[in-house]
Structures are given as C-alpha cells and as structure tokens.
Amino acid sequence: MKKNIIYVLTACALLVLFLFGMYSIFLNGFFTPPKHPITYTNATADNIKVTFPIPDAVVGKEFLVTGSARGTWFFEASFPVEVLDKDGKVLVATPAQAEGEWMTPDFVPFKADIKIPDSYTGPATLVLNRDNPSDLPQNAASISFPITIK
C-alpha cells in the first residue's frame, strides 16, 4: 500500500515538474507564436478556422489545407483556395471540398489538396476565399496568412 502511494506521489511530482517546465519555456520565448497572424477580410474566426497549415508554416510542394468553415462559406460544397507567390501572383488555385453536409450554419470540415509547381520555393501566401457566385463585393470574404514553400 505504501509503495503505491509513493508511486502515485512520484508520478504527480513529475507531472507538476513537466507542466512547470513547459510553462517556463513558453514564458521565456522558446515557443514563438506566429509572426504573422491570420488576416481576415470581411470575415472572423467565427466563420472559418484553418487547422493546417498554420501561419508561418514551412510546407512541401504538396500539402493538405484542412480546417472547418460555416456552411455559408461554401457554394455547392466547395470554396476557392489560392497560393500566391512572393509577388502576389497565383501559383495554385483549387477548391476546398466540404467533408460533410454543407447546407448548414454550423462548422463543416474541409480539405484542399495543394500541389505547388516544382519551380517555386520560398515565401507564399495561403488565401481561402468565401465562395461568392454572385460576384457582389459585399459577399466577398477571405482569410490569408504567410507560409513558406520548401
């Protein structure tokens, strides 16, 4: 019985030390948040959330964009995703596809397969646009953030 109590107390002490260490690392700047936050244009985090990649991520020539968006972000279960080069020219334009019932005001998971041309490496911008079949400016919305293509 005493041995079990010692094991439990030791495990708790190690957990506390680990958590304190992680907290200290965070406070001392070893964990650096993204330099560039997500830029929202006529949108908020309450409309769309990207889980991968994150701002300032380094990605390969092929990667998935994943996250969730409210059903109102989609039209016919998709919305446009672009990757822009350092000069703002479109490297890739492809649709993100809903992975569930999109005709809802709730969040719907999505994914987009991105394939960057072999000739490009360096800074880029990932842009996720709300689908706007009307082309009316008041219906346009997007989020964007920098990534690096390796």
N, C-alpha and C positions, 0 to 999 in steps of 0.2 A: 504494500500500500504506500509506504513512504517513498519507494522507488518511483512509482507512478506520479506522485506529487512532484518529485524532483524533476522528472522528465517534462511534465507539463509546465512547471515554472521556468525551466531552461528554454523550452520552446517559446514561451511568451516573452522571455527576456530577449531572445534572438530576434523575434518578430519586431519588438519595440526598437531594438538597435537598427535593424534593417530599415524600418519606416523613418526613424530619425535620420539615418544616413541619406535616404532618398530626399527627404525634406531639406537637408543641408545642401545637397548637390543642387537642388532646384534653386534655393536661395542664393547660392554662390555663383550662379550663372553657368554652371556646367550644362544645364539644359537651356538651350536658347530657343525661344519661341520664334516663329517665322518672322523674317524682317519685313515681309510684305503681307499685310492682311488681305483678305478677300475684298475685292472691290464690287460693291453692289450698285447696279444701275436700275432704278425703279423696282428694286427687289430687296428682300431681307433674308436673314437666316430662317425666318418662318415660312419662306417659300421653297427653298431648296438647300440641301446640305450635301456637300461632297465629302465622301469618306476616303477616297483615294483618287488621285494623289493629293497630298496636302500642299499648301503654299510653300514654295522654295524647294520642293522635292526634286531629286535627280532621278530621271526615268530613262529607260532604254528606248530603242527605236519602236518597240511595240509594247503597249501597256493598256490596261483597262482603266476607264474612268468609272467609278462607282459612287453611289450615294442614294438619296431619296429626294423626291420633289412632290409637291402637291399636284394633284391631278390636273389642276388648272394650268400647270406649266407645259403640259403635253397637248398635242393635237394628233389624233389617230395613233396614240400610244408612243409618240416619239417627240423629240425636240432636237434642234441643231447644236452640235458641239464643234468648235474650231480650235485649232492650234495655230497661233501666229508666230512668225519668226521675230527676230530682234528688231526688224524694221516695220513690223505690223502687217506683213504680207501673209496670206493664208497658206500654211503648209499642208493642213489637213482639214477637211470639212466632212463630218459624218454624223449620222443621227445617233442619239442615245435612245435606247429602247426601254419601255416600261417592262418591268418584270412582275406584273400583276395587273389587276383591274385598275385602269387609269381614269375612268369616269367617276371620280370621287373628289371631294375636297380634302381628303386625307393624304398623308405622305405615301408615295408609291416608290418602291425601289427601282433603280435604273442602272443600266450599264452601257458603255460605249467602247468599242474596240478601236484603238488608235494605232495607226501604222505610219510612222514618220519616214519621209524619204531618206534613203541611205546617205545622201549627200549632205544632210544637215546635222550639225551638232551645235550646242550652245544654248544661250538663253532663249526662252519662248514664253508665250502667254497662253494659258488654257482659258477658253471662253465658253460658257454654257449659256445659250440663249433660250429664252422662253419662246415656244413656237407661236408665231404670230401670222396665221394665214391671211388675216385682213390687211396686213402691212400698215396698219394705223399706228402712228408714233406713240399714242397713249397706251397701246397694248404691248409695246416693246419692253423687254426687261432682260437683264443678263447679270451674270456674275463672272468675275475673271480674277486670275492670280498668276504670278510667275512660276515657271518650272524651268528645269534645265534638262536638255536632251543630251545624253552621252552616247 
